[in-house]
Amino acid sequence: SYKGVPLKQGTVILVDSQGAYHQAPIGADGKFTLAKVVPGMAKIGVTVPKVATAGGAAKPSASREGGREGGLIDAGGGRGGRGAPAPAPAPKPPEAESGPDLPATVKDPATSGITAEVKAGVSLEIAIK
């Protein structure tokens, strides 16, 4: 969880007591499963996906292949026109499609400061503050 709110997607990265890396996706229920982890103290990192916002979205091309009819006219294309109006920006994706902004240090088990003792058959709860 992050600030008390369960994460609904992302990846848990765990470095076990022998230094082996393990990864597991976080499910919509906030749970994850890691197998074959050596018991002992572990370092943990967490990542969440980010969806491109309207400012980072790909823009449509200025013209269709071969400049055929129906394509947009590039404003600098020498056709004398001002070009087609700019397309409306894409709406911001809903928060459910991207995760919260976690601190950058949390992504790497070596810098996250998150540790836990792994015990066979015992669930871990990871709380990022």
N, C-alpha and C positions, 0 to 999 in steps of 0.2 A: 504494500500500500504506500501511497505518497500523501503525506499530510493527512493521514487517516482515511483517505479515499482509496478503495481497491483499484488497482490497475486492471484494465480489461483487455489489454494487449501488450505486446512487447516481448522481450527476451531476457531471461535470467542467465547470467554467466557466473559459474562457480569454479573456483580453483580449490581443489581438495587438499588435504594435508600432505599428499605426495607430490603436489604441483601439477596434477593433471587438470586440464580444462574440460568443463562440461557445460552444455547449453541446452535450454529448453524454452519453447514458446510459452507465453502466458496466455491462458485461455480466457474466454469471455467471462468466465466465472471468477477470474483472478487467480486461478490455480495453475501450477506447473508440476511436471514430474521429471525428475532426474534419476537415471539408473546407473548402477555400478560406481557409486561415489564412495571413496574410502572414508570410513568414519574418522572423525577428528575435527580440528578447527579448519574452517574454510573461509576464504575471502570471496565476496559476492559483488557483482556488478549488475546493473539493470539498464536496459535500453528500451525506448519506446519509439515507434515510427512517427515520422513527421510527414504531413501531406503538404505539397506545394501550395502556397497561397496565391491569390490573384496576381501579386507582383512577381511571382516566380513561375507562373504558368507559361507554357509554350504559346507563342503567338501564331496565328494562322499565316500561311505564306502570302506574299503580296500578289502572286498571280498563279494561275494553274499551269500545268505543264504545257509548253509550247505557246503560251499566251492565247489560247483559244477563247472563244466567246464564253462569257459567264464568269471569267476570273476577275479578281479585284485589280484595279489599276494602281500601280505604284505611283505615289505622288511625285517622285523624281524620275519617272519613266519617260519623260519627253512627249507625252501625249497631249500636253496643254491643259489637262484637267488638274484638279486639286487632289484627285484620288478618291477612293471610297472612304466613308467615315470609319474611324477607328472602331473595332469591335468593342462591345461592352465588356468590362472586366468580369472575370468569372467570380461567382459568389464564393465567399469564404467557406471552406468545408466545415461541416459541423464538428464539434469537439470530439464526438464519438469516433470519428475517422482518424483522429490523430491523438497522440498521447499528450500528457502535460509536459511542460518544460522542466525536465529534471536538471539538477545541477550537473554540469559537465563532468565533474569528478566521479559521479555515480556510475558512469558508463564502464569504467575500468575497475576490475576487482582490486587492482594494486593501489588505486587512489580513492576508492569509494569510502573507505573506513567502515564498511559493513562486513561484519564477521559473524559467524554462527558455528556452533558445534553440531556437526552432523552425527546423528546416531541412527543405526539401522532401524528402518521401519517407523521413524518418528518424523512427523511433518515439521517443516520450518515455516515460520511467518517472517517475512522480510518487511520491515517498516523503514521507509525512507523519510527522514524529517526535513 
